[in-house]
């Protein structure tokens, strides 16, 4: 998010490769859990399986996608990017293992919360994001990397949303604001991070492989759009319907379409590793436009939620996970056929999940297709990239 510092090397680390950098355990476990959670969710949704959770079935599914798998992937990205931002050594070894264990305990606590109690589940589950916020804040402050305080603020907002989710579910029987706060935080995070890495990675590839029109770099125009989008999401958190809300969301969607068009994504079709970043971001304006349509009662409200989450978050996480895993394990930065299959599966999953909302007569078949494609995408990542994440970097230099 700011000018890169020299990346610190891990000369003194002699432990397992999986714990040498944050992306390794959290990308792998996050992908496995994303697939497992959907494998469990579908029979729960169909009434064929009951979980020992204090949450309503829908809320368990939403929570584990929003506050389970996504924080793992976000942590993997942040703990890999922050050393580059600040020039400080990464979290590794024992401290990284502690964070992994806390995250795993959170998944167990939420799923078994009917047995251990909602308060204990909340404290265990929320402790992970609290630790991540503290760790990222410490690194940003120690590195005097003030521009990235906004990222820390969004992690804190995720923590607030998670706590609100638990409290709402206990008091009201179902979550509402906690869901929308989390979705808003993740969406803004994608806009911030995506606005930096997408034009940068696109420019780097185009300069080498396809000279010509280049993407516009992050500038005041982007800052204005992020601020407008954050304001629109704040309004959406409080109220989802009405003409004023609908117009605001529509304008925000159009602005994000314009922003995406400035990044020259149409010139990257030959390299899917770059193209997928543009495809993933395209679900962000789609979510705003669907939320606008929902505000006018033209489509169900969940269409926008699945555009942002299954589309924006699902596609972007796999896009970032594959690229970062290749780059930091010494592999060529290109999307081989297995990686392209992962991308195809997650796009199918996102489109099918949105279509299931929009086409109720076909919803059951589309839900099964979306679940199958989602599981194939994330389990595919674990299968293809797991061996890379568990062994040392291929080159003579460490991560």
Secondary structure, 3 states (H helix, E strand, C coil): CCCCCCCCCCCCCCCCHHHCCHHHHHHHHHHHHHHHHHHHHHHHHCCCCCCCCCCCHHHHHHHHHHHHHHHHHHHHHHHHHHHHHHCCCCCCHHHHHHHHHHHHHHHHHHHCHHHHCHHHHHHHHHHHHHHHHHHHHHHHHHCCCHHHHHHHHHHHHHHHHHHHHHHHHHHHCCCCHHHHHHHHHHHHHHHHHHHHHHHHHHHHHHHHHCCCCCCCCCCHHHHHHHHHHHHHHHHHHHCCCCHHHHHHHHHHHHHHHHHHHCCCHHHCCCCHHHHHHHHHHHHHHHHHHHHHHHHCCCCCCHHHHHHHHHHHHHHHHHHHHHHHHHHHCCCCCCCCHHHHHHHHHHHHHHHHHHHHHHCHHHHHHHHHHHHHHHHHHHHHHHHHHHHHHHCCCCCCCCC
